[in-house]
Amino acid sequence: MEKEKFPSFKNGGDGDTPNCCSNGKDPPAAEKNKSQEADKPEEKGGRAEAIPRIKYTMEKAWEDVQHFFLELEGDADSEIPESINQYLDLVEEKACKHELPEKSKGCPLPDLDDDGSFLKVGQQMSKLHKHVSKIFGLDSRQGHLMNRIGRIHQQVMCYLEDEFRALLEESRIVEPEVNQEPAADQCAEHGEGQDQAFRSNEVLSNFPGYSQEALDTLNKIAMEMISGGYEFECYEAYVMTRRNAIEEILNKLGFEKISIDDVQKMQWDALQREIPPWIKAFKACANVYLSEERKLAETVFSDDPSVAKTLFNSLTCVLFLRLLNFAEAVSLSKRSTDKLFKFLDIYETLRDHFSTIDNLFPEECAKELKEQLTTTRSRIGETAICIFRDLENLIQSDTGRTQVPGGAVHPLTRYTMSYLKYACEKYSDTLEQVFKDHSEIERADSTSQGNSQSNDDENQSPFSIHLTKIMDSLDSVLDTKSKLYKDVALSSIFMMNNGRYILQKIKASPEIRQEIGDNWYRKKSYELRNYHQSYKRETWMNLLGCLNLEGLNVNGKVVKPVLKERFKSFNAMFEEIHKTQSSWVVSDKQMQSELRVSISGVIIPAYRSFLGRFSGYLSPGRQTEKYIKFQPEDIETYIEELFDGNTASTGRKRT
């Protein structure tokens, strides 16, 4: 981060007077001696003769000083009255009484104005300094007086500066609960989101934590320091103290100052933990702290709105840029699909608080911040698009040849659909906006859509088009993986499992359904029915071939050897199907039930009819038991055991 700068304010104090001092310093010894000599009685004729001296109070001394100003009327040759030295002595004495002790946080400070006169003393010293400088500024004869007045004036101003800083540091702030979630019924009632509930949170009403009495005192001190020529010290004390206060608030929110270099060096696990505190801090600054900070500046410097505006800008612009720099650094981090949602969180935060810049900052400052915010938001959005596109690349790069046991849902399908479901349900509107605002990134790929598009591009948004591409890519990769199964029936089960899982996820998410469109959904459902038919054809149609009547009748008589062979073939094939397909997996219970009903509807009626027609041609007893191993009820029971992922044995007939 660049070194933070303060606005350049010219010090209106005496050019020979240093800008800093310590309160309560004793006057130089030479001046004390001269002051003491002034109190000694004059000597006449060798004898000391006491001259009566007026017992001055500060009020009396100041009245005489003002009277002297009226009589002087610019005459630099006038004799300096004793009342000025007496007044300066009394001011020094009062300043020493108000000397600040070493302060530590939580220790009470001495009252600024225990008798209601110290701020008045500051005003008087400023007036005295200006008058004397105007009249005697070029008169070397009054150099001693000028230096003394300048030193005491500085001493008073230094005390006011210390007290100004101490009052600013003594704010009492209840830690805001900015992460408090708004009640759902409140949001629905007011039609506003979390930010509105955030703004109206009563916990935040205590910021910036000053009582009205403290604000009045701060205003008076600021007015006096500025009129006394110590505006630079006043401004610097204000900006530094308030900046430290805001830093403390950000630390309470969990957001610490991190450089761009540090962000880029952080591992993602560590970096993503910094993003929620950043979001809290950004919302807090945009919704509460900065607006209240502006009110504070306008209150303390109410006599000069331009100064309040300049100080507010100096205080907050750097803070805002620092928050934006963090987001900028995150946008430059290495891309991966698991980062998308954090990027979208950042994008939404920047988008939702864009108008805050216009409301909080004047045009000249807002322009720079808006440009920076726009640039940062664009980079976050562009990175989000690239990450979303990376999901398609991730899918297409999955060339693993490991079969999923039992033809179950592939992990890639689960990951992709869970990813898309979460993205659409939580960030659908944001993704639509990001793709719309940055659709030029997609134009390079628009010609590659080809016939893979389910819907016409004219009816789809840029986000919908890319979402459909991802779904089609997943479908293509799954089709390739299905060919890893040598058993065509199992390949169909695999595609049915994955297709059903995809459709169920889409059905459960109206957001995905809306983006994908009905045509794509209907096309996928049609494909699923085709895989179902392919499975039945490869498995159960062959089994039905064993019940074929062809070749059983010769010259009107049943050929028993052929009949026996048909029963044996049926028994062997069914046992093998049951043994094999009991280990296959259909995880969706509804589809599992639909498959079993469909199989039973094909096999059981045909078997019952075949059995009823030809069982009588077999001799009762051992021959019947040897060739008729299953009753229709047994077949139905065994079919109910399919697709459970368990290996079953059909070595004997069940009873």
SULQUIMO-V262996 format. One record per residue. N is the residue number from 0. RES is the residue in three letters. SS is DSSP state (2 for helix, 1 for strand, 0 for the rest). Layout:
# SULQUIMO-V262996
n=N res=RES ss=SS
n=N res=RES ss=SS
This chain:
# SULQUIMO-V262996
n=0 res=MET ss=0
n=1 res=GLU ss=0
n=2 res=LYS ss=0
n=3 res=GLU ss=0
n=4 res=LYS ss=0
n=5 res=PHE ss=0
n=6 res=PRO ss=0
n=7 res=SER ss=0
n=8 res=PHE ss=0
n=9 res=LYS ss=0
n=10 res=ASN ss=0
n=11 res=GLY ss=0
n=12 res=GLY ss=0
n=13 res=ASP ss=0
n=14 res=GLY ss=0
n=15 res=ASP ss=0
n=16 res=THR ss=0
n=17 res=PRO ss=0
n=18 res=ASN ss=0
n=19 res=CYS ss=0
n=20 res=CYS ss=0
n=21 res=SER ss=0
n=22 res=ASN ss=0
n=23 res=GLY ss=0
n=24 res=LYS ss=0
n=25 res=ASP ss=0
n=26 res=PRO ss=0
n=27 res=PRO ss=0
n=28 res=ALA ss=2
n=29 res=ALA ss=2
n=30 res=GLU ss=2
n=31 res=LYS ss=2
n=32 res=ASN ss=2
n=33 res=LYS ss=2
n=34 res=SER ss=2
n=35 res=GLN ss=2
n=36 res=GLU ss=2
n=37 res=ALA ss=2
n=38 res=ASP ss=2
n=39 res=LYS ss=0
n=40 res=PRO ss=0
n=41 res=GLU ss=0
n=42 res=GLU ss=1
n=43 res=LYS ss=1
n=44 res=GLY ss=0
n=45 res=GLY ss=0
n=46 res=ARG ss=1
n=47 res=ALA ss=1
n=48 res=GLU ss=0
n=49 res=ALA ss=0
n=50 res=ILE ss=0
n=51 res=PRO ss=0
n=52 res=ARG ss=0
n=53 res=ILE ss=0
n=54 res=LYS ss=0
n=55 res=TYR ss=0
n=56 res=THR ss=0
n=57 res=MET ss=2
n=58 res=GLU ss=2
n=59 res=LYS ss=2
n=60 res=ALA ss=2
n=61 res=TRP ss=2
n=62 res=GLU ss=2
n=63 res=ASP ss=2
n=64 res=VAL ss=2
n=65 res=GLN ss=2
n=66 res=HIS ss=2
n=67 res=PHE ss=2
n=68 res=PHE ss=2
n=69 res=LEU ss=2
n=70 res=GLU ss=2
n=71 res=LEU ss=2
n=72 res=GLU ss=0
n=73 res=GLY ss=0
n=74 res=ASP ss=0
n=75 res=ALA ss=0
n=76 res=ASP ss=0
n=77 res=SER ss=0
n=78 res=GLU ss=0
n=79 res=ILE ss=0
n=80 res=PRO ss=0
n=81 res=GLU ss=2
n=82 res=SER ss=2
n=83 res=ILE ss=2
n=84 res=ASN ss=2
n=85 res=GLN ss=2
n=86 res=TYR ss=2
n=87 res=LEU ss=2
n=88 res=ASP ss=2
n=89 res=LEU ss=2
n=90 res=VAL ss=2
n=91 res=GLU ss=2
n=92 res=GLU ss=2
n=93 res=LYS ss=2
n=94 res=ALA ss=2
n=95 res=CYS ss=2
n=96 res=LYS ss=2
n=97 res=HIS ss=0
n=98 res=GLU ss=0
n=99 res=LEU ss=0
n=100 res=PRO ss=0
n=101 res=GLU ss=0
n=102 res=LYS ss=0
n=103 res=SER ss=0
n=104 res=LYS ss=0
n=105 res=GLY ss=0
n=106 res=CYS ss=0
n=107 res=PRO ss=0
n=108 res=LEU ss=0
n=109 res=PRO ss=0
n=110 res=ASP ss=0
n=111 res=LEU ss=0
n=112 res=ASP ss=0
n=113 res=ASP ss=0
n=114 res=ASP ss=0
n=115 res=GLY ss=0
n=116 res=SER ss=0
n=117 res=PHE ss=2
n=118 res=LEU ss=2
n=119 res=LYS ss=2
n=120 res=VAL ss=2
n=121 res=GLY ss=2
n=122 res=GLN ss=2
n=123 res=GLN ss=2
n=124 res=MET ss=2
n=125 res=SER ss=2
n=126 res=LYS ss=2
n=127 res=LEU ss=2
n=128 res=HIS ss=2
n=129 res=LYS ss=2
n=130 res=HIS ss=2
n=131 res=VAL ss=2
n=132 res=SER ss=2
n=133 res=LYS ss=2
n=134 res=ILE ss=2
n=135 res=PHE ss=2
n=136 res=GLY ss=0
n=137 res=LEU ss=0
n=138 res=ASP ss=0
n=139 res=SER ss=2
n=140 res=ARG ss=2
n=141 res=GLN ss=2
n=142 res=GLY ss=2
n=143 res=HIS ss=2
n=144 res=LEU ss=2
n=145 res=MET ss=2
n=146 res=ASN ss=2
n=147 res=ARG ss=2
n=148 res=ILE ss=2
n=149 res=GLY ss=2
n=150 res=ARG ss=2
n=151 res=ILE ss=2
n=152 res=HIS ss=2
n=153 res=GLN ss=2
n=154 res=GLN ss=2
n=155 res=VAL ss=2
n=156 res=MET ss=2
n=157 res=CYS ss=2
n=158 res=TYR ss=2
n=159 res=LEU ss=2
n=160 res=GLU ss=2
n=161 res=ASP ss=2
n=162 res=GLU ss=2
n=163 res=PHE ss=2
n=164 res=ARG ss=2
n=165 res=ALA ss=2
n=166 res=LEU ss=2
n=167 res=LEU ss=2
n=168 res=GLU ss=2
n=169 res=GLU ss=0
n=170 res=SER ss=0
n=171 res=ARG ss=0
n=172 res=ILE ss=0
n=173 res=VAL ss=0
n=174 res=GLU ss=0
n=175 res=PRO ss=0
n=176 res=GLU ss=0
n=177 res=VAL ss=0
n=178 res=ASN ss=0
n=179 res=GLN ss=0
n=180 res=GLU ss=0
n=181 res=PRO ss=0
n=182 res=ALA ss=0
n=183 res=ALA ss=2
n=184 res=ASP ss=2
n=185 res=GLN ss=2
n=186 res=CYS ss=2
n=187 res=ALA ss=2
n=188 res=GLU ss=2
n=189 res=HIS ss=2
n=190 res=GLY ss=0
n=191 res=GLU ss=0
n=192 res=GLY ss=0
n=193 res=GLN ss=2
n=194 res=ASP ss=2
n=195 res=GLN ss=2
n=196 res=ALA ss=2
n=197 res=PHE ss=2
n=198 res=ARG ss=2
n=199 res=SER ss=0
n=200 res=ASN ss=0
n=201 res=GLU ss=2
n=202 res=VAL ss=2
n=203 res=LEU ss=2
n=204 res=SER ss=2
n=205 res=ASN ss=2
n=206 res=PHE ss=0
n=207 res=PRO ss=0
n=208 res=GLY ss=0
n=209 res=TYR ss=0
n=210 res=SER ss=0
n=211 res=GLN ss=2
n=212 res=GLU ss=2
n=213 res=ALA ss=2
n=214 res=LEU ss=2
n=215 res=ASP ss=2
n=216 res=THR ss=2
n=217 res=LEU ss=2
n=218 res=ASN ss=2
n=219 res=LYS ss=2
n=220 res=ILE ss=2
n=221 res=ALA ss=2
n=222 res=MET ss=2
n=223 res=GLU ss=2
n=224 res=MET ss=2
n=225 res=ILE ss=2
n=226 res=SER ss=2
n=227 res=GLY ss=0
n=228 res=GLY ss=0
n=229 res=TYR ss=0
n=230 res=GLU ss=2
n=231 res=PHE ss=2
n=232 res=GLU ss=2
n=233 res=CYS ss=2
n=234 res=TYR ss=2
n=235 res=GLU ss=2
n=236 res=ALA ss=2
n=237 res=TYR ss=2
n=238 res=VAL ss=2
n=239 res=MET ss=2
n=240 res=THR ss=2
n=241 res=ARG ss=2
n=242 res=ARG ss=2
n=243 res=ASN ss=2
n=244 res=ALA ss=2
n=245 res=ILE ss=2
n=246 res=GLU ss=2
n=247 res=GLU ss=2
n=248 res=ILE ss=2
n=249 res=LEU ss=2
n=250 res=ASN ss=2
n=251 res=LYS ss=2
n=252 res=LEU ss=0
n=253 res=GLY ss=0
n=254 res=PHE ss=0
n=255 res=GLU ss=0
n=256 res=LYS ss=0
n=257 res=ILE ss=0
n=258 res=SER ss=0
n=259 res=ILE ss=2
n=260 res=ASP ss=2
n=261 res=ASP ss=2
n=262 res=VAL ss=2
n=263 res=GLN ss=2
n=264 res=LYS ss=2
n=265 res=MET ss=0
n=266 res=GLN ss=0
n=267 res=TRP ss=2
n=268 res=ASP ss=2
n=269 res=ALA ss=2
n=270 res=LEU ss=2
n=271 res=GLN ss=2
n=272 res=ARG ss=2
n=273 res=GLU ss=2
n=274 res=ILE ss=2
n=275 res=PRO ss=2
n=276 res=PRO ss=2
n=277 res=TRP ss=2
n=278 res=ILE ss=2
n=279 res=LYS ss=2
n=280 res=ALA ss=2
n=281 res=PHE ss=2
n=282 res=LYS ss=2
n=283 res=ALA ss=2
n=284 res=CYS ss=2
n=285 res=ALA ss=2
n=286 res=ASN ss=2
n=287 res=VAL ss=2
n=288 res=TYR ss=2
n=289 res=LEU ss=2
n=290 res=SER ss=2
n=291 res=GLU ss=2
n=292 res=GLU ss=2
n=293 res=ARG ss=2
n=294 res=LYS ss=2
n=295 res=LEU ss=2
n=296 res=ALA ss=2
n=297 res=GLU ss=2
n=298 res=THR ss=2
n=299 res=VAL ss=2
n=300 res=PHE ss=0
n=301 res=SER ss=0
n=302 res=ASP ss=0
n=303 res=ASP ss=0
n=304 res=PRO ss=2
n=305 res=SER ss=2
n=306 res=VAL ss=2
n=307 res=ALA ss=2
n=308 res=LYS ss=2
n=309 res=THR ss=2
n=310 res=LEU ss=2
n=311 res=PHE ss=2
n=312 res=ASN ss=2
n=313 res=SER ss=2
n=314 res=LEU ss=2
n=315 res=THR ss=2
n=316 res=CYS ss=2
n=317 res=VAL ss=2
n=318 res=LEU ss=2
n=319 res=PHE ss=2
n=320 res=LEU ss=2
n=321 res=ARG ss=2
n=322 res=LEU ss=2
n=323 res=LEU ss=2
n=324 res=ASN ss=2
n=325 res=PHE ss=2
n=326 res=ALA ss=2
n=327 res=GLU ss=2
n=328 res=ALA ss=2
n=329 res=VAL ss=2
n=330 res=SER ss=2
n=331 res=LEU ss=0
n=332 res=SER ss=0
n=333 res=LYS ss=0
n=334 res=ARG ss=0
n=335 res=SER ss=0
n=336 res=THR ss=2
n=337 res=ASP ss=2
n=338 res=LYS ss=2
n=339 res=LEU ss=2
n=340 res=PHE ss=2
n=341 res=LYS ss=2
n=342 res=PHE ss=2
n=343 res=LEU ss=2
n=344 res=ASP ss=2
n=345 res=ILE ss=2
n=346 res=TYR ss=2
n=347 res=GLU ss=2
n=348 res=THR ss=2
n=349 res=LEU ss=2
n=350 res=ARG ss=2
n=351 res=ASP ss=2
n=352 res=HIS ss=0
n=353 res=PHE ss=2
n=354 res=SER ss=2
n=355 res=THR ss=2
n=356 res=ILE ss=2
n=357 res=ASP ss=2
n=358 res=ASN ss=2
n=359 res=LEU ss=2
n=360 res=PHE ss=0
n=361 res=PRO ss=0
n=362 res=GLU ss=2
n=363 res=GLU ss=2
n=364 res=CYS ss=2
n=365 res=ALA ss=2
n=366 res=LYS ss=2
n=367 res=GLU ss=2
n=368 res=LEU ss=2
n=369 res=LYS ss=2
n=370 res=GLU ss=2
n=371 res=GLN ss=2
n=372 res=LEU ss=2
n=373 res=THR ss=2
n=374 res=THR ss=2
n=375 res=THR ss=2
n=376 res=ARG ss=2
n=377 res=SER ss=2
n=378 res=ARG ss=2
n=379 res=ILE ss=2
n=380 res=GLY ss=2
n=381 res=GLU ss=2
n=382 res=THR ss=2
n=383 res=ALA ss=2
n=384 res=ILE ss=2
n=385 res=CYS ss=2
n=386 res=ILE ss=2
n=387 res=PHE ss=2
n=388 res=ARG ss=2
n=389 res=ASP ss=2
n=390 res=LEU ss=2
n=391 res=GLU ss=2
n=392 res=ASN ss=2
n=393 res=LEU ss=2
n=394 res=ILE ss=2
n=395 res=GLN ss=2
n=396 res=SER ss=0
n=397 res=ASP ss=0
n=398 res=THR ss=0
n=399 res=GLY ss=0
n=400 res=ARG ss=0
n=401 res=THR ss=0
n=402 res=GLN ss=0
n=403 res=VAL ss=0
n=404 res=PRO ss=2
n=405 res=GLY ss=2
n=406 res=GLY ss=2
n=407 res=ALA ss=0
n=408 res=VAL ss=0
n=409 res=HIS ss=0
n=410 res=PRO ss=2
n=411 res=LEU ss=2
n=412 res=THR ss=2
n=413 res=ARG ss=2
n=414 res=TYR ss=2
n=415 res=THR ss=2
n=416 res=MET ss=2
n=417 res=SER ss=2
n=418 res=TYR ss=2
n=419 res=LEU ss=2
n=420 res=LYS ss=2
n=421 res=TYR ss=2
n=422 res=ALA ss=2
n=423 res=CYS ss=2
n=424 res=GLU ss=2
n=425 res=LYS ss=2
n=426 res=TYR ss=2
n=427 res=SER ss=2
n=428 res=ASP ss=2
n=429 res=THR ss=2
n=430 res=LEU ss=2
n=431 res=GLU ss=2
n=432 res=GLN ss=2
n=433 res=VAL ss=2
n=434 res=PHE ss=2
n=435 res=LYS ss=2
n=436 res=ASP ss=2
n=437 res=HIS ss=0
n=438 res=SER ss=0
n=439 res=GLU ss=2
n=440 res=ILE ss=2
n=441 res=GLU ss=2
n=442 res=ARG ss=2
n=443 res=ALA ss=2
n=444 res=ASP ss=2
n=445 res=SER ss=2
n=446 res=THR ss=0
n=447 res=SER ss=0
n=448 res=GLN ss=0
n=449 res=GLY ss=2
n=450 res=ASN ss=2
n=451 res=SER ss=2
n=452 res=GLN ss=0
n=453 res=SER ss=0
n=454 res=ASN ss=0
n=455 res=ASP ss=0
n=456 res=ASP ss=2
n=457 res=GLU ss=2
n=458 res=ASN ss=2
n=459 res=GLN ss=0
n=460 res=SER ss=0
n=461 res=PRO ss=2
n=462 res=PHE ss=2
n=463 res=SER ss=2
n=464 res=ILE ss=2
n=465 res=HIS ss=2
n=466 res=LEU ss=2
n=467 res=THR ss=2
n=468 res=LYS ss=2
n=469 res=ILE ss=2
n=470 res=MET ss=2
n=471 res=ASP ss=2
n=472 res=SER ss=2
n=473 res=LEU ss=2
n=474 res=ASP ss=2
n=475 res=SER ss=2
n=476 res=VAL ss=2
n=477 res=LEU ss=2
n=478 res=ASP ss=2
n=479 res=THR ss=2
n=480 res=LYS ss=2
n=481 res=SER ss=2
n=482 res=LYS ss=0
n=483 res=LEU ss=0
n=484 res=TYR ss=0
n=485 res=LYS ss=0
n=486 res=ASP ss=0
n=487 res=VAL ss=2
n=488 res=ALA ss=2
n=489 res=LEU ss=2
n=490 res=SER ss=2
n=491 res=SER ss=2
n=492 res=ILE ss=2
n=493 res=PHE ss=2
n=494 res=MET ss=2
n=495 res=MET ss=2
n=496 res=ASN ss=2
n=497 res=ASN ss=2
n=498 res=GLY ss=2
n=499 res=ARG ss=2
n=500 res=TYR ss=2
n=501 res=ILE ss=2
n=502 res=LEU ss=2
n=503 res=GLN ss=2
n=504 res=LYS ss=2
n=505 res=ILE ss=2
n=506 res=LYS ss=2
n=507 res=ALA ss=2
n=508 res=SER ss=0
n=509 res=PRO ss=2
n=510 res=GLU ss=2
n=511 res=ILE ss=2
n=512 res=ARG ss=2
n=513 res=GLN ss=2
n=514 res=GLU ss=2
n=515 res=ILE ss=2
n=516 res=GLY ss=0
n=517 res=ASP ss=2
n=518 res=ASN ss=2
n=519 res=TRP ss=2
n=520 res=TYR ss=2
n=521 res=ARG ss=2
n=522 res=LYS ss=2
n=523 res=LYS ss=2
n=524 res=SER ss=2
n=525 res=TYR ss=2
n=526 res=GLU ss=2
n=527 res=LEU ss=2
n=528 res=ARG ss=2
n=529 res=ASN ss=2
n=530 res=TYR ss=2
n=531 res=HIS ss=2
n=532 res=GLN ss=2
n=533 res=SER ss=2
n=534 res=TYR ss=2
n=535 res=LYS ss=2
n=536 res=ARG ss=2
n=537 res=GLU ss=2
n=538 res=THR ss=2
n=539 res=TRP ss=2
n=540 res=MET ss=2
n=541 res=ASN ss=2
n=542 res=LEU ss=2
n=543 res=LEU ss=2
n=544 res=GLY ss=2
n=545 res=CYS ss=0
n=546 res=LEU ss=0
n=547 res=ASN ss=0
n=548 res=LEU ss=0
n=549 res=GLU ss=0
n=550 res=GLY ss=0
n=551 res=LEU ss=0
n=552 res=ASN ss=1
n=553 res=VAL ss=1
n=554 res=ASN ss=0
n=555 res=GLY ss=0
n=556 res=LYS ss=1
n=557 res=VAL ss=1
n=558 res=VAL ss=0
n=559 res=LYS ss=2
n=560 res=PRO ss=2
n=561 res=VAL ss=2
n=562 res=LEU ss=2
n=563 res=LYS ss=2
n=564 res=GLU ss=2
n=565 res=ARG ss=2
n=566 res=PHE ss=2
n=567 res=LYS ss=2
n=568 res=SER ss=2
n=569 res=PHE ss=2
n=570 res=ASN ss=2
n=571 res=ALA ss=2
n=572 res=MET ss=2
n=573 res=PHE ss=2
n=574 res=GLU ss=2
n=575 res=GLU ss=2
n=576 res=ILE ss=2
n=577 res=HIS ss=2
n=578 res=LYS ss=2
n=579 res=THR ss=2
n=580 res=GLN ss=2
n=581 res=SER ss=0
n=582 res=SER ss=0
n=583 res=TRP ss=0
n=584 res=VAL ss=1
n=585 res=VAL ss=0
n=586 res=SER ss=0
n=587 res=ASP ss=0
n=588 res=LYS ss=2
n=589 res=GLN ss=2
n=590 res=MET ss=2
n=591 res=GLN ss=2
n=592 res=SER ss=2
n=593 res=GLU ss=2
n=594 res=LEU ss=2
n=595 res=ARG ss=2
n=596 res=VAL ss=2
n=597 res=SER ss=2
n=598 res=ILE ss=2
n=599 res=SER ss=2
n=600 res=GLY ss=2
n=601 res=VAL ss=2
n=602 res=ILE ss=2
n=603 res=ILE ss=2
n=604 res=PRO ss=2
n=605 res=ALA ss=2
n=606 res=TYR ss=2
n=607 res=ARG ss=2
n=608 res=SER ss=2
n=609 res=PHE ss=2
n=610 res=LEU ss=2
n=611 res=GLY ss=2
n=612 res=ARG ss=2
n=613 res=PHE ss=2
n=614 res=SER ss=2
n=615 res=GLY ss=2
n=616 res=TYR ss=2
n=617 res=LEU ss=0
n=618 res=SER ss=0
n=619 res=PRO ss=0
n=620 res=GLY ss=0
n=621 res=ARG ss=2
n=622 res=GLN ss=2
n=623 res=THR ss=2
n=624 res=GLU ss=2
n=625 res=LYS ss=2
n=626 res=TYR ss=2
n=627 res=ILE ss=0
n=628 res=LYS ss=0
n=629 res=PHE ss=0
n=630 res=GLN ss=0
n=631 res=PRO ss=2
n=632 res=GLU ss=2
n=633 res=ASP ss=2
n=634 res=ILE ss=2
n=635 res=GLU ss=2
n=636 res=THR ss=2
n=637 res=TYR ss=2
n=638 res=ILE ss=2
n=639 res=GLU ss=0
n=640 res=GLU ss=0
n=641 res=LEU ss=0
n=642 res=PHE ss=0
n=643 res=ASP ss=1
n=644 res=GLY ss=0
n=645 res=ASN ss=0
n=646 res=THR ss=0
n=647 res=ALA ss=0
n=648 res=SER ss=0
n=649 res=THR ss=0
n=650 res=GLY ss=0
n=651 res=ARG ss=0
n=652 res=LYS ss=0
n=653 res=ARG ss=0
n=654 res=THR ss=0
